[in-house]
């Protein structure tokens, strides 16, 4: 297309992105950078040689681009995706938390307490009501009940908790649309 747009997986994305990082430096990202990010997002264990082959670049330019993507914060880290059921974590719930006060100190106190609960694998502050959505994993219903009663309900600034049980994961650890 002549307008600088291309269609990828039914989505229209610009061929060339221009970003500004927190330091105010300019950062440009093109289709090779997107290919690198997509490949690593799908398989973070690729060697630099495999990555270069997969995206159609020679080794040195691919390595330079990878380092630039890391240095500019587009790659936030590398990790292993673990199989929760194989680790005995067979129970999953979503907990919605409403807090009593939206004052900064009170919110900070609640969020700091959340960081000390390893069963909370995702915590998001929301606009509107409720204030937070927590994704919890644990061994079973009994362990969830203990966590709910002994830890979550007693956290600072908690007004109300509502929970729902996860029936099954349809999309887990989805990839970002590049």
C-alpha positions, -999 to +999 in steps of 0.1 A: +000+000+000+013+035-008+002+050+025+029+033+046+005+008+061+006-030+059-019-057+068-006-083+093-030-109+106-060-088+097-046-058+116-034-026+100+000-015+114+023+013+103+054+001+086+075+024+107+070+033+143+086+064+160+089+062+198+103+085+224+117+069+255+116+083+290+149+101+286+135+120+256+156+103+230+141+093+198+137+057+189+125+043+156+111+008+151+107-008+117+094-042+104+126-060+113+123-048+149+087-060+150+098-094+136+125-096+163+100-088+190+074-112+176+099-141+174+113-135+209+078-132+223+069-166+209+102-182+219+125-163+242+151-191+241+161-185+205+198-181+200+210-149+182+218-171+152+183-186+151+167-152+156+187-137+127+177-166+104+140-163+115+138-125+108+160-125+077+190-105+089+226-114+092+240-120+127+256-086+134+227-063+124+203-086+143+224-085+174+227-047+172+189-044+168+183-068+197+205-048+221+189-015+210+154-030+217+166-041+251+183-008+259+152+012+250+130-010+272+109-026+246+121-060+259+113-060+296+129-093+303+131-130+296+114-157+317+101-193+316+064-199+315+056-225+341+028-251+341+008-243+372-010-276+374+023-296+373+034-275+403+002-283+423-015-250+416-048-263+403-071-236+415-076-202+400-098-173+410-104-137+401-109-114+431-123-079+428-113-055+456-130-023+465-110-001+489-123+023+515-102+053+506-086+064+474-060+086+492-025+079+479-011+066+512-040+042+516-037+029+480+000+025+484-005+005+516-029-019+499-006-023+469+025-029+490+005-056+509-005-072+476+032-075+467+037-098+497+011-123+486+028-148+462-006-163+452-016-130+435+000-134+401-017-104+385-030-073+402-045-044+382-059-011+394-091-003+376-111+028+367-146+028+384-159+001+407-143-022+418-109-007+424-087-037+418-088-070+399-065-098+413-058-131+396-051-157+423-036-192+419-033-218+447-036-255+453-073-260+459-105-245+472-094-249+508-062-230+503-081-203+484-105-199+513-077-196+538-059-170+516-092-151+512-101-151+549-067-147+565-047-125+540-069-107+515-098-097+537-074-084+564-053-063+540-051-025+547-079-004+532-101-033+520-138-024+521-152-053+500-139-084+482-159-103+455-146-134+439-153-156+409-137-190+401-119-196+368-135-225+349-107-228+323-080-207+306-089-199+271-060-175+264-032-175+289+000-154+286-013-141+252+012-124+229+011-087+223-002-079+188+027-066+168 
